[in-house]
Amino acid sequence: MTRTTTFHARLLRSGVDPQTVTVRASSDVPPRTLRRAAGGGGTLNFDVYALLDADGWPASATYTYVESLSREPSAADE
C-alpha cells in the first residue's frame, strides 16, 4: 500500500519570486513533475514544474518551471 505524503514544494520561475506550496503526493518518492492551476478566463491553464532537487525529501523538494499549458474545458469539467 502506498502512503500519502504531504510536503513543501519550492517553485522556481525566472523573473518571479520563489513560491512555496504544500503538496500531497501518493508516493514514497517526490513526483517528477507538478502541475499547478494558473490564470483563468474560460480556459484551463496550468504551469508545469519539473523536479530539480529532492535533498529535503520527504519534507520538501524544489521544482523549476518548464512550461504553461492550456485547454478548453470539456463537459466533464463543468
C-alpha positions in Angstrom: 0.0 0.0 0.0 1.4 3.4 -1.0 1.2 6.1 1.7 0.2 9.7 1.0 2.9 12.2 1.8 2.4 15.9 2.4 5.5 18.0 1.5 6.6 21.6 0.8 7.4 22.3 -2.9 9.5 25.3 -3.6 8.6 26.5 -7.1 11.3 28.4 -9.1 10.5 30.5 -12.1 12.7 33.1 -13.8 11.6 36.7 -13.0 9.2 35.7 -10.2 9.9 35.4 -6.5 10.2 31.7 -5.4 6.9 30.3 -4.0 6.5 27.5 -1.5 3.3 25.5 -1.6 2.1 22.4 0.3 1.5 19.4 -1.9 0.1 15.9 -1.3 1.7 13.0 -3.2 0.6 9.4 -3.2 4.1 8.1 -3.5 7.2 7.4 -1.4 9.3 9.4 -3.8 8.8 13.0 -4.9 6.7 13.5 -8.1 8.9 14.2 -11.1 6.6 16.9 -12.3 4.0 19.2 -10.7 1.1 20.8 -12.5 -0.3 23.9 -10.8 -3.5 25.8 -11.8 -2.8 29.2 -13.2 -4.8 32.1 -14.7 -8.3 31.7 -15.9 -10.6 33.4 -18.5 -12.6 30.5 -20.0 -9.7 28.1 -20.5 -7.9 25.7 -18.1 -4.4 27.0 -17.6 -1.6 25.0 -15.8 2.0 25.8 -15.1 4.2 22.7 -15.2 7.3 22.3 -13.0 10.0 19.7 -13.1 11.8 18.2 -10.1 15.1 20.0 -9.6 16.3 18.9 -6.1 14.9 16.4 -3.7 17.6 16.6 -1.0 15.0 17.7 1.6 12.6 14.8 0.8 10.2 13.8 2.4 9.8 17.2 4.0 10.5 19.3 0.9 11.6 19.3 -2.8 12.5 22.1 -5.3 10.9 22.4 -8.7 11.7 24.6 -11.7 9.2 26.0 -14.2 9.1 24.2 -17.6 6.0 25.5 -19.5 2.4 26.6 -19.3 -0.4 24.5 -20.8 -4.0 25.5 -21.6 -7.1 23.7 -22.9 -10.7 24.5 -23.3 -12.9 23.0 -20.6 -14.9 19.8 -21.5 -18.4 18.9 -20.4 -16.8 16.8 -17.7 -15.1 19.9 -16.2 -18.4 21.7 -15.7 
